[in-house]
Amino acid sequence: TNNVSDIRKWLKAPDPSTNFVAACDKRTPGTGEWIFSDPQFVEWREATSGILWIQGKVGSGKTFLLYAYSKVGMISYFIFLM
């Protein structure tokens, strides 16, 4: 059973909130706020439901956009590392 426990620990996904908080602490005020005037974002936000899919390379600012929106709206997020 110890081997099973070790394997489960090894397979456990990292907690994305740790990286999110660390990134947000490094953010410059105003970063990512451009999205609030983006036409696609405005259309999505005014819709009654829907998913806004944001993808990009590592370090391109997705987390900062998520943080900016979290200050003005309710969000659910999923981070997929590929």
PDB file of N, CA, C and O in Angstrom:
ATOM      1  N   THR A   1       0.825  -1.215   0.000  1.00  0.00           N
ATOM      2  CA  THR A   1       0.000   0.000   0.000  1.00  0.00           C
ATOM      3  C   THR A   1       0.854   1.259   0.000  1.00  0.00           C
ATOM      4  O   THR A   1       0.407   2.305  -0.468  1.00  0.00           O
ATOM      5  N   ASN A   2       2.048   1.178   0.505  1.00  0.00           N
ATOM      6  CA  ASN A   2       2.928   2.343   0.491  1.00  0.00           C
ATOM      7  C   ASN A   2       3.270   2.755  -0.931  1.00  0.00           C
ATOM      8  O   ASN A   2       3.364   3.945  -1.231  1.00  0.00           O
ATOM      9  N   ASN A   3       3.457   1.769  -1.810  1.00  0.00           N
ATOM     10  CA  ASN A   3       3.739   2.065  -3.215  1.00  0.00           C
ATOM     11  C   ASN A   3       2.559   2.768  -3.873  1.00  0.00           C
ATOM     12  O   ASN A   3       2.744   3.697  -4.659  1.00  0.00           O
ATOM     13  N   VAL A   4       1.345   2.326  -3.551  1.00  0.00           N
ATOM     14  CA  VAL A   4       0.145   2.950  -4.109  1.00  0.00           C
ATOM     15  C   VAL A   4       0.062   4.398  -3.645  1.00  0.00           C
ATOM     16  O   VAL A   4      -0.255   5.290  -4.432  1.00  0.00           O
ATOM     17  N   SER A   5       0.344   4.628  -2.382  1.00  0.00           N
ATOM     18  CA  SER A   5       0.328   5.994  -1.834  1.00  0.00           C
ATOM     19  C   SER A   5       1.359   6.876  -2.537  1.00  0.00           C
ATOM     20  O   SER A   5       1.073   8.024  -2.877  1.00  0.00           O
ATOM     21  N   ASP A   6       2.548   6.337  -2.751  1.00  0.00           N
ATOM     22  CA  ASP A   6       3.604   7.087  -3.442  1.00  0.00           C
ATOM     23  C   ASP A   6       3.201   7.425  -4.871  1.00  0.00           C
ATOM     24  O   ASP A   6       3.456   8.530  -5.348  1.00  0.00           O
ATOM     25  N   ILE A   7       2.581   6.484  -5.543  1.00  0.00           N
ATOM     26  CA  ILE A   7       2.143   6.706  -6.929  1.00  0.00           C
ATOM     27  C   ILE A   7       1.053   7.773  -6.966  1.00  0.00           C
ATOM     28  O   ILE A   7       1.066   8.645  -7.835  1.00  0.00           O
ATOM     29  N   ARG A   8       0.119   7.708  -6.034  1.00  0.00           N
ATOM     30  CA  ARG A   8      -0.945   8.722  -5.988  1.00  0.00           C
ATOM     31  C   ARG A   8      -0.375  10.121  -5.757  1.00  0.00           C
ATOM     32  O   ARG A   8      -0.828  11.084  -6.376  1.00  0.00           O
ATOM     33  N   LYS A   9       0.606  10.237  -4.879  1.00  0.00           N
ATOM     34  CA  LYS A   9       1.257  11.536  -4.647  1.00  0.00           C
ATOM     35  C   LYS A   9       1.937  12.031  -5.926  1.00  0.00           C
ATOM     36  O   LYS A   9       1.852  13.210  -6.270  1.00  0.00           O
ATOM     37  N   TRP A  10       2.603  11.124  -6.614  1.00  0.00           N
ATOM     38  CA  TRP A  10       3.324  11.472  -7.831  1.00  0.00           C
ATOM     39  C   TRP A  10       2.374  11.941  -8.926  1.00  0.00           C
ATOM     40  O   TRP A  10       2.705  12.842  -9.696  1.00  0.00           O
ATOM     41  N   LEU A  11       1.183  11.324  -8.996  1.00  0.00           N
ATOM     42  CA  LEU A  11       0.206  11.672 -10.025  1.00  0.00           C
ATOM     43  C   LEU A  11      -0.619  12.911  -9.691  1.00  0.00           C
ATOM     44  O   LEU A  11      -1.275  13.472 -10.569  1.00  0.00           O
ATOM     45  N   LYS A  12      -0.594  13.335  -8.452  1.00  0.00           N
ATOM     46  CA  LYS A  12      -1.428  14.451  -8.022  1.00  0.00           C
ATOM     47  C   LYS A  12      -1.067  15.726  -8.796  1.00  0.00           C
ATOM     48  O   LYS A  12       0.101  16.095  -8.917  1.00  0.00           O
ATOM     49  N   ALA A  13      -2.101  16.379  -9.308  1.00  0.00           N
ATOM     50  CA  ALA A  13      -1.895  17.622 -10.056  1.00  0.00           C
ATOM     51  C   ALA A  13      -1.501  18.747  -9.098  1.00  0.00           C
ATOM     52  O   ALA A  13      -1.954  18.770  -7.954  1.00  0.00           O
ATOM     53  N   PRO A  14      -0.669  19.671  -9.552  1.00  0.00           N
ATOM     54  CA  PRO A  14      -0.301  20.800  -8.693  1.00  0.00           C
ATOM     55  C   PRO A  14      -1.495  21.722  -8.474  1.00  0.00           C
ATOM     56  O   PRO A  14      -2.415  21.764  -9.290  1.00  0.00           O
ATOM     57  N   ASP A  15      -1.473  22.439  -7.397  1.00  0.00           N
ATOM     58  CA  ASP A  15      -2.534  23.397  -7.075  1.00  0.00           C
ATOM     59  C   ASP A  15      -2.303  24.667  -7.892  1.00  0.00           C
ATOM     60  O   ASP A  15      -1.337  25.385  -7.634  1.00  0.00           O
ATOM     61  N   PRO A  16      -3.173  24.970  -8.882  1.00  0.00           N
ATOM     62  CA  PRO A  16      -2.943  26.141  -9.732  1.00  0.00           C
ATOM     63  C   PRO A  16      -3.076  27.463  -8.979  1.00  0.00           C
ATOM     64  O   PRO A  16      -2.564  28.485  -9.435  1.00  0.00           O
ATOM     65  N   SER A  17      -3.755  27.458  -7.835  1.00  0.00           N
ATOM     66  CA  SER A  17      -3.926  28.719  -7.101  1.00  0.00           C
ATOM     67  C   SER A  17      -2.597  29.234  -6.563  1.00  0.00           C
ATOM     68  O   SER A  17      -2.431  30.441  -6.387  1.00  0.00           O
ATOM     69  N   THR A  18      -1.664  28.352  -6.303  1.00  0.00           N
ATOM     70  CA  THR A  18      -0.346  28.771  -5.815  1.00  0.00           C
ATOM     71  C   THR A  18       0.344  29.652  -6.858  1.00  0.00           C
ATOM     72  O   THR A  18       0.836  30.734  -6.539  1.00  0.00           O
ATOM     73  N   ASN A  19       0.376  29.180  -8.105  1.00  0.00           N
ATOM     74  CA  ASN A  19       0.996  29.965  -9.178  1.00  0.00           C
ATOM     75  C   ASN A  19       0.201  31.230  -9.473  1.00  0.00           C
ATOM     76  O   ASN A  19       0.778  32.269  -9.790  1.00  0.00           O
ATOM     77  N   PHE A  20      -1.129  31.144  -9.367  1.00  0.00           N
ATOM     78  CA  PHE A  20      -1.985  32.300  -9.626  1.00  0.00           C
ATOM     79  C   PHE A  20      -1.682  33.421  -8.635  1.00  0.00           C
ATOM     80  O   PHE A  20      -1.504  34.572  -9.031  1.00  0.00           O
ATOM     81  N   VAL A  21      -1.626  33.088  -7.360  1.00  0.00           N
ATOM     82  CA  VAL A  21      -1.351  34.094  -6.322  1.00  0.00           C
ATOM     83  C   VAL A  21       0.050  34.671  -6.496  1.00  0.00           C
ATOM     84  O   VAL A  21       0.243  35.879  -6.368  1.00  0.00           O
ATOM     85  N   ALA A  22       1.017  33.821  -6.784  1.00  0.00           N
ATOM     86  CA  ALA A  22       2.394  34.294  -6.973  1.00  0.00           C
ATOM     87  C   ALA A  22       2.485  35.249  -8.157  1.00  0.00           C
ATOM     88  O   ALA A  22       3.169  36.270  -8.079  1.00  0.00           O
ATOM     89  N   ALA A  23       1.804  34.926  -9.250  1.00  0.00           N
ATOM     90  CA  ALA A  23       1.820  35.791 -10.430  1.00  0.00           C
ATOM     91  C   ALA A  23       1.128  37.107 -10.148  1.00  0.00           C
ATOM     92  O   ALA A  23       1.606  38.159 -10.574  1.00  0.00           O
ATOM     93  N   CYS A  24       0.022  37.071  -9.444  1.00  0.00           N
ATOM     94  CA  CYS A  24      -0.734  38.291  -9.159  1.00  0.00           C
ATOM     95  C   CYS A  24       0.042  39.247  -8.268  1.00  0.00           C
ATOM     96  O   CYS A  24      -0.105  40.465  -8.374  1.00  0.00           O
ATOM     97  N   ASP A  25       0.868  38.692  -7.390  1.00  0.00           N
ATOM     98  CA  ASP A  25       1.695  39.539  -6.523  1.00  0.00           C
ATOM     99  C   ASP A  25       2.747  40.306  -7.322  1.00  0.00           C
ATOM    100  O   ASP A  25       3.238  41.336  -6.860  1.00  0.00           O
ATOM    101  N   LYS A  26       3.098  39.821  -8.506  1.00  0.00           N
ATOM    102  CA  LYS A  26       4.117  40.454  -9.351  1.00  0.00           C
ATOM    103  C   LYS A  26       3.522  41.393 -10.398  1.00  0.00           C
ATOM    104  O   LYS A  26       4.255  42.027 -11.156  1.00  0.00           O
ATOM    105  N   ARG A  27       2.222  41.477 -10.436  1.00  0.00           N
ATOM    106  CA  ARG A  27       1.508  42.225 -11.470  1.00  0.00           C
ATOM    107  C   ARG A  27       1.667  43.735 -11.290  1.00  0.00           C
ATOM    108  O   ARG A  27       1.660  44.243 -10.169  1.00  0.00           O
ATOM    109  N   THR A  28       1.810  44.437 -12.408  1.00  0.00           N
ATOM    110  CA  THR A  28       1.827  45.898 -12.408  1.00  0.00           C
ATOM    111  C   THR A  28       0.382  46.386 -12.498  1.00  0.00           C
ATOM    112  O   THR A  28      -0.378  45.885 -13.327  1.00  0.00           O
ATOM    113  N   PRO A  29      -0.015  47.350 -11.665  1.00  0.00           N
ATOM    114  CA  PRO A  29      -1.394  47.845 -11.726  1.00  0.00           C
ATOM    115  C   PRO A  29      -1.784  48.257 -13.152  1.00  0.00           C
ATOM    116  O   PRO A  29      -1.016  48.914 -13.854  1.00  0.00           O
ATOM    117  N   GLY A  30      -2.983  47.858 -13.559  1.00  0.00           N
ATOM    118  CA  GLY A  30      -3.480  48.176 -14.894  1.00  0.00           C
ATOM    119  C   GLY A  30      -3.207  47.092 -15.922  1.00  0.00           C
ATOM    120  O   GLY A  30      -3.774  47.114 -17.014  1.00  0.00           O
ATOM    121  N   THR A  31      -2.335  46.133 -15.580  1.00  0.00           N
ATOM    122  CA  THR A  31      -2.015  45.056 -16.512  1.00  0.00           C
ATOM    123  C   THR A  31      -3.257  44.238 -16.816  1.00  0.00           C
ATOM    124  O   THR A  31      -3.975  43.834 -15.901  1.00  0.00           O
ATOM    125  N   GLY A  32      -3.513  43.992 -18.082  1.00  0.00           N
ATOM    126  CA  GLY A  32      -4.616  43.149 -18.509  1.00  0.00           C
ATOM    127  C   GLY A  32      -5.958  43.853 -18.622  1.00  0.00           C
ATOM    128  O   GLY A  32      -6.930  43.249 -19.077  1.00  0.00           O
ATOM    129  N   GLU A  33      -6.033  45.108 -18.221  1.00  0.00           N
ATOM    130  CA  GLU A  33      -7.314  45.806 -18.250  1.00  0.00           C
ATOM    131  C   GLU A  33      -7.764  46.171 -19.661  1.00  0.00           C
ATOM    132  O   GLU A  33      -8.912  46.570 -19.855  1.00  0.00           O
ATOM    133  N   TRP A  34      -6.887  46.044 -20.638  1.00  0.00           N
ATOM    134  CA  TRP A  34      -7.257  46.307 -22.031  1.00  0.00           C
ATOM    135  C   TRP A  34      -8.377  45.386 -22.486  1.00  0.00           C
ATOM    136  O   TRP A  34      -9.143  45.728 -23.387  1.00  0.00           O
ATOM    137  N   ILE A  35      -8.472  44.221 -21.863  1.00  0.00           N
ATOM    138  CA  ILE A  35      -9.474  43.244 -22.308  1.00  0.00           C
ATOM    139  C   ILE A  35     -10.891  43.759 -22.110  1.00  0.00           C
ATOM    140  O   ILE A  35     -11.799  43.335 -22.825  1.00  0.00           O
ATOM    141  N   PHE A  36     -11.104  44.656 -21.165  1.00  0.00           N
ATOM    142  CA  PHE A  36     -12.454  45.152 -20.890  1.00  0.00           C
ATOM    143  C   PHE A  36     -13.045  45.937 -22.058  1.00  0.00           C
ATOM    144  O   PHE A  36     -14.263  46.093 -22.145  1.00  0.00           O
ATOM    145  N   SER A  37     -12.195  46.430 -22.952  1.00  0.00           N
ATOM    146  CA  SER A  37     -12.694  47.163 -24.117  1.00  0.00           C
ATOM    147  C   SER A  37     -12.600  46.347 -25.409  1.00  0.00           C
ATOM    148  O   SER A  37     -12.960  46.846 -26.475  1.00  0.00           O
ATOM    149  N   ASP A  38     -12.129  45.117 -25.331  1.00  0.00           N
ATOM    150  CA  ASP A  38     -12.051  44.252 -26.498  1.00  0.00           C
ATOM    151  C   ASP A  38     -13.464  43.837 -26.918  1.00  0.00           C
ATOM    152  O   ASP A  38     -14.225  43.355 -26.080  1.00  0.00           O
ATOM    153  N   PRO A  39     -13.838  44.012 -28.199  1.00  0.00           N
ATOM    154  CA  PRO A  39     -15.196  43.703 -28.646  1.00  0.00           C
ATOM    155  C   PRO A  39     -15.653  42.267 -28.350  1.00  0.00           C
ATOM    156  O   PRO A  39     -16.804  42.055 -27.968  1.00  0.00           O
ATOM    157  N   GLN A  40     -14.775  41.294 -28.520  1.00  0.00           N
ATOM    158  CA  GLN A  40     -15.167  39.908 -28.249  1.00  0.00           C
ATOM    159  C   GLN A  40     -15.431  39.696 -26.758  1.00  0.00           C
ATOM    160  O   GLN A  40     -16.348  38.967 -26.380  1.00  0.00           O
ATOM    161  N   PHE A  41     -14.632  40.331 -25.927  1.00  0.00           N
ATOM    162  CA  PHE A  41     -14.834  40.208 -24.490  1.00  0.00           C
ATOM    163  C   PHE A  41     -16.142  40.868 -24.082  1.00  0.00           C
ATOM    164  O   PHE A  41     -16.903  40.306 -23.295  1.00  0.00           O
ATOM    165  N   VAL A  42     -16.405  42.056 -24.612  1.00  0.00           N
ATOM    166  CA  VAL A  42     -17.631  42.782 -24.284  1.00  0.00           C
ATOM    167  C   VAL A  42     -18.857  41.962 -24.698  1.00  0.00           C
ATOM    168  O   VAL A  42     -19.828  41.869 -23.949  1.00  0.00           O
ATOM    169  N   GLU A  43     -18.805  41.378 -25.879  1.00  0.00           N
ATOM    170  CA  GLU A  43     -19.916  40.547 -26.360  1.00  0.00           C
ATOM    171  C   GLU A  43     -20.130  39.342 -25.437  1.00  0.00           C
ATOM    172  O   GLU A  43     -21.265  39.013 -25.091  1.00  0.00           O
ATOM    173  N   TRP A  44     -19.042  38.693 -25.045  1.00  0.00           N
ATOM    174  CA  TRP A  44     -19.145  37.548 -24.145  1.00  0.00           C
ATOM    175  C   TRP A  44     -19.712  37.962 -22.791  1.00  0.00           C
ATOM    176  O   TRP A  44     -20.584  37.287 -22.244  1.00  0.00           O
ATOM    177  N   ARG A  45     -19.220  39.065 -22.258  1.00  0.00           N
ATOM    178  CA  ARG A  45     -19.658  39.499 -20.931  1.00  0.00           C
ATOM    179  C   ARG A  45     -21.131  39.892 -20.918  1.00  0.00           C
ATOM    180  O   ARG A  45     -21.816  39.693 -19.915  1.00  0.00           O
ATOM    181  N   GLU A  46     -21.619  40.444 -22.018  1.00  0.00           N
ATOM    182  CA  GLU A  46     -23.017  40.865 -22.082  1.00  0.00           C
ATOM    183  C   GLU A  46     -23.968  39.706 -22.374  1.00  0.00           C
ATOM    184  O   GLU A  46     -25.181  39.847 -22.221  1.00  0.00           O
ATOM    185  N   ALA A  47     -23.427  38.569 -22.791  1.00  0.00           N
ATOM    186  CA  ALA A  47     -24.258  37.388 -23.044  1.00  0.00           C
ATOM    187  C   ALA A  47     -24.749  36.820 -21.711  1.00  0.00           C
ATOM    188  O   ALA A  47     -24.132  37.027 -20.666  1.00  0.00           O
ATOM    189  N   THR A  48     -25.861  36.109 -21.770  1.00  0.00           N
ATOM    190  CA  THR A  48     -26.410  35.540 -20.535  1.00  0.00           C
ATOM    191  C   THR A  48     -25.649  34.310 -20.071  1.00  0.00           C
ATOM    192  O   THR A  48     -25.711  33.952 -18.894  1.00  0.00           O
ATOM    193  N   SER A  49     -24.944  33.671 -20.961  1.00  0.00           N
ATOM    194  CA  SER A  49     -24.125  32.519 -20.589  1.00  0.00           C
ATOM    195  C   SER A  49     -23.077  32.307 -21.662  1.00  0.00           C
ATOM    196  O   SER A  49     -23.164  32.886 -22.745  1.00  0.00           O
ATOM    197  N   GLY A  50     -22.110  31.496 -21.374  1.00  0.00           N
ATOM    198  CA  GLY A  50     -21.103  31.191 -22.375  1.00  0.00           C
ATOM    199  C   GLY A  50     -19.734  31.000 -21.772  1.00  0.00           C
ATOM    200  O   GLY A  50     -19.513  31.227 -20.583  1.00  0.00           O
ATOM    201  N   ILE A  51     -18.830  30.581 -22.615  1.00  0.00           N
ATOM    202  CA  ILE A  51     -17.462  30.327 -22.203  1.00  0.00           C
ATOM    203  C   ILE A  51     -16.549  31.262 -22.988  1.00  0.00           C
ATOM    204  O   ILE A  51     -16.681  31.401 -24.204  1.00  0.00           O
ATOM    205  N   LEU A  52     -15.647  31.883 -22.298  1.00  0.00           N
ATOM    206  CA  LEU A  52     -14.608  32.679 -22.949  1.00  0.00           C
ATOM    207  C   LEU A  52     -13.329  31.853 -22.869  1.00  0.00           C
ATOM    208  O   LEU A  52     -12.796  31.605 -21.788  1.00  0.00           O
ATOM    209  N   TRP A  53     -12.858  31.439 -24.021  1.00  0.00           N
ATOM    210  CA  TRP A  53     -11.663  30.584 -24.093  1.00  0.00           C
ATOM    211  C   TRP A  53     -10.472  31.468 -24.423  1.00  0.00           C
ATOM    212  O   TRP A  53     -10.430  32.106 -25.475  1.00  0.00           O
ATOM    213  N   ILE A  54      -9.517  31.498 -23.525  1.00  0.00           N
ATOM    214  CA  ILE A  54      -8.289  32.273 -23.749  1.00  0.00           C
ATOM    215  C   ILE A  54      -7.136  31.280 -23.753  1.00  0.00           C
ATOM    216  O   ILE A  54      -6.933  30.532 -22.796  1.00  0.00           O
ATOM    217  N   GLN A  55      -6.392  31.291 -24.842  1.00  0.00           N
ATOM    218  CA  GLN A  55      -5.236  30.398 -24.923  1.00  0.00           C
ATOM    219  C   GLN A  55      -4.029  31.197 -25.362  1.00  0.00           C
ATOM    220  O   GLN A  55      -4.160  32.235 -26.012  1.00  0.00           O
ATOM    221  N   GLY A  56      -2.884  30.721 -25.013  1.00  0.00           N
ATOM    222  CA  GLY A  56      -1.653  31.396 -25.403  1.00  0.00           C
ATOM    223  C   GLY A  56      -0.453  30.643 -24.879  1.00  0.00           C
ATOM    224  O   GLY A  56      -0.572  29.702 -24.095  1.00  0.00           O
ATOM    225  N   LYS A  57       0.681  31.072 -25.322  1.00  0.00           N
ATOM    226  CA  LYS A  57       1.929  30.453 -24.890  1.00  0.00           C
ATOM    227  C   LYS A  57       2.193  30.769 -23.417  1.00  0.00           C
ATOM    228  O   LYS A  57       1.623  31.704 -22.855  1.00  0.00           O
ATOM    229  N   VAL A  58       3.052  29.985 -22.820  1.00  0.00           N
ATOM    230  CA  VAL A  58       3.470  30.221 -21.448  1.00  0.00           C
ATOM    231  C   VAL A  58       4.076  31.623 -21.361  1.00  0.00           C
ATOM    232  O   VAL A  58       4.920  31.993 -22.177  1.00  0.00           O
ATOM    233  N   GLY A  59       3.643  32.395 -20.374  1.00  0.00           N
ATOM    234  CA  GLY A  59       4.197  33.727 -20.170  1.00  0.00           C
ATOM    235  C   GLY A  59       3.563  34.814 -21.011  1.00  0.00           C
ATOM    236  O   GLY A  59       4.057  35.942 -21.028  1.00  0.00           O
ATOM    237  N   SER A  60       2.466  34.502 -21.719  1.00  0.00           N
ATOM    238  CA  SER A  60       1.859  35.503 -22.603  1.00  0.00           C
ATOM    239  C   SER A  60       0.834  36.400 -21.905  1.00  0.00           C
ATOM    240  O   SER A  60       0.337  37.349 -22.511  1.00  0.00           O
ATOM    241  N   GLY A  61       0.511  36.113 -20.635  1.00  0.00           N
ATOM    242  CA  GLY A  61      -0.362  37.013 -19.883  1.00  0.00           C
ATOM    243  C   GLY A  61      -1.749  36.484 -19.558  1.00  0.00           C
ATOM    244  O   GLY A  61      -2.600  37.246 -19.099  1.00  0.00           O
ATOM    245  N   LYS A  62      -1.999  35.201 -19.783  1.00  0.00           N
ATOM    246  CA  LYS A  62      -3.327  34.645 -19.502  1.00  0.00           C
ATOM    247  C   LYS A  62      -3.702  34.796 -18.030  1.00  0.00           C
ATOM    248  O   LYS A  62      -4.841  35.140 -17.713  1.00  0.00           O
ATOM    249  N   THR A  63      -2.770  34.544 -17.146  1.00  0.00           N
ATOM    250  CA  THR A  63      -3.041  34.644 -15.713  1.00  0.00           C
ATOM    251  C   THR A  63      -3.366  36.076 -15.322  1.00  0.00           C
ATOM    252  O   THR A  63      -4.242  36.304 -14.488  1.00  0.00           O
ATOM    253  N   PHE A  64      -2.680  37.037 -15.909  1.00  0.00           N
ATOM    254  CA  PHE A  64      -2.961  38.434 -15.589  1.00  0.00           C
ATOM    255  C   PHE A  64      -4.344  38.854 -16.075  1.00  0.00           C
ATOM    256  O   PHE A  64      -5.020  39.644 -15.416  1.00  0.00           O
ATOM    257  N   LEU A  65      -4.770  38.330 -17.225  1.00  0.00           N
ATOM    258  CA  LEU A  65      -6.124  38.611 -17.701  1.00  0.00           C
ATOM    259  C   LEU A  65      -7.151  38.018 -16.742  1.00  0.00           C
ATOM    260  O   LEU A  65      -8.162  38.650 -16.434  1.00  0.00           O
ATOM    261  N   LEU A  66      -6.890  36.818 -16.280  1.00  0.00           N
ATOM    262  CA  LEU A  66      -7.778  36.170 -15.322  1.00  0.00           C
ATOM    263  C   LEU A  66      -7.864  36.986 -14.042  1.00  0.00           C
ATOM    264  O   LEU A  66      -8.948  37.166 -13.487  1.00  0.00           O
ATOM    265  N   TYR A  67      -6.735  37.473 -13.577  1.00  0.00           N
ATOM    266  CA  TYR A  67      -6.710  38.288 -12.365  1.00  0.00           C
ATOM    267  C   TYR A  67      -7.487  39.585 -12.570  1.00  0.00           C
ATOM    268  O   TYR A  67      -8.283  39.977 -11.717  1.00  0.00           O
ATOM    269  N   ALA A  68      -7.258  40.242 -13.690  1.00  0.00           N
ATOM    270  CA  ALA A  68      -7.951  41.509 -13.961  1.00  0.00           C
ATOM    271  C   ALA A  68      -9.459  41.305 -13.934  1.00  0.00           C
ATOM    272  O   ALA A  68     -10.189  42.110 -13.355  1.00  0.00           O
ATOM    273  N   TYR A  69      -9.923  40.233 -14.558  1.00  0.00           N
ATOM    274  CA  TYR A  69     -11.365  39.991 -14.593  1.00  0.00           C
ATOM    275  C   TYR A  69     -11.891  39.557 -13.231  1.00  0.00           C
ATOM    276  O   TYR A  69     -13.033  39.863 -12.887  1.00  0.00           O
ATOM    277  N   SER A  70     -11.091  38.862 -12.466  1.00  0.00           N
ATOM    278  CA  SER A  70     -11.553  38.396 -11.154  1.00  0.00           C
ATOM    279  C   SER A  70     -11.880  39.560 -10.226  1.00  0.00           C
ATOM    280  O   SER A  70     -12.624  39.396  -9.260  1.00  0.00           O
ATOM    281  N   LYS A  71     -11.330  40.730 -10.515  1.00  0.00           N
ATOM    282  CA  LYS A  71     -11.592  41.909  -9.692  1.00  0.00           C
ATOM    283  C   LYS A  71     -12.946  42.536  -9.995  1.00  0.00           C
ATOM    284  O   LYS A  71     -13.459  43.306  -9.183  1.00  0.00           O
ATOM    285  N   VAL A  72     -13.538  42.221 -11.151  1.00  0.00           N
ATOM    286  CA  VAL A  72     -14.817  42.848 -11.528  1.00  0.00           C
ATOM    287  C   VAL A  72     -15.936  41.848 -11.794  1.00  0.00           C
ATOM    288  O   VAL A  72     -17.086  42.257 -11.950  1.00  0.00           O
ATOM    289  N   GLY A  73     -15.641  40.573 -11.850  1.00  0.00           N
ATOM    290  CA  GLY A  73     -16.666  39.588 -12.173  1.00  0.00           C
ATOM    291  C   GLY A  73     -16.409  38.262 -11.491  1.00  0.00           C
ATOM    292  O   GLY A  73     -15.327  38.002 -10.966  1.00  0.00           O
ATOM    293  N   MET A  74     -17.424  37.443 -11.516  1.00  0.00           N
ATOM    294  CA  MET A  74     -17.301  36.115 -10.948  1.00  0.00           C
ATOM    295  C   MET A  74     -16.738  35.181 -12.020  1.00  0.00           C
ATOM    296  O   MET A  74     -17.178  35.208 -13.170  1.00  0.00           O
ATOM    297  N   ILE A  75     -15.784  34.375 -11.644  1.00  0.00           N
ATOM    298  CA  ILE A  75     -15.143  33.498 -12.623  1.00  0.00           C
ATOM    299  C   ILE A  75     -15.004  32.081 -12.107  1.00  0.00           C
ATOM    300  O   ILE A  75     -14.975  31.833 -10.902  1.00  0.00           O
ATOM    301  N   SER A  76     -14.922  31.180 -13.033  1.00  0.00           N
ATOM    302  CA  SER A  76     -14.469  29.817 -12.798  1.00  0.00           C
ATOM    303  C   SER A  76     -13.373  29.605 -13.817  1.00  0.00           C
ATOM    304  O   SER A  76     -13.511  30.023 -14.967  1.00  0.00           O
ATOM    305  N   TYR A  77     -12.301  28.974 -13.425  1.00  0.00           N
ATOM    306  CA  TYR A  77     -11.228  28.792 -14.391  1.00  0.00           C
ATOM    307  C   TYR A  77     -10.626  27.408 -14.278  1.00  0.00           C
ATOM    308  O   TYR A  77     -10.636  26.771 -13.225  1.00  0.00           O
ATOM    309  N   PHE A  78     -10.111  26.980 -15.394  1.00  0.00           N
ATOM    310  CA  PHE A  78      -9.420  25.709 -15.481  1.00  0.00           C
ATOM    311  C   PHE A  78      -8.122  25.971 -16.210  1.00  0.00           C
ATOM    312  O   PHE A  78      -8.098  26.682 -17.215  1.00  0.00           O
ATOM    313  N   ILE A  79      -7.073  25.416 -15.720  1.00  0.00           N
ATOM    314  CA  ILE A  79      -5.771  25.598 -16.352  1.00  0.00           C
ATOM    315  C   ILE A  79      -5.309  24.225 -16.837  1.00  0.00           C
ATOM    316  O   ILE A  79      -5.186  23.282 -16.054  1.00  0.00           O
ATOM    317  N   PHE A  80      -5.061  24.133 -18.123  1.00  0.00           N
ATOM    318  CA  PHE A  80      -4.597  22.897 -18.716  1.00  0.00           C
ATOM    319  C   PHE A  80      -3.161  23.102 -19.158  1.00  0.00           C
ATOM    320  O   PHE A  80      -2.875  23.999 -19.951  1.00  0.00           O
ATOM    321  N   LEU A  81      -2.287  22.308 -18.671  1.00  0.00           N
ATOM    322  CA  LEU A  81      -0.878  22.396 -19.075  1.00  0.00           C
ATOM    323  C   LEU A  81      -0.639  21.324 -20.114  1.00  0.00           C
ATOM    324  O   LEU A  81      -0.893  20.143 -19.876  1.00  0.00           O
ATOM    325  N   MET A  82      -0.151  21.740 -21.260  1.00  0.00           N
ATOM    326  CA  MET A  82       0.109  20.769 -22.321  1.00  0.00           C
ATOM    327  C   MET A  82       1.540  20.860 -22.772  1.00  0.00           C
ATOM    328  O   MET A  82       1.954  20.119 -23.664  1.00  0.00           O
TER     329      MET A  82
END
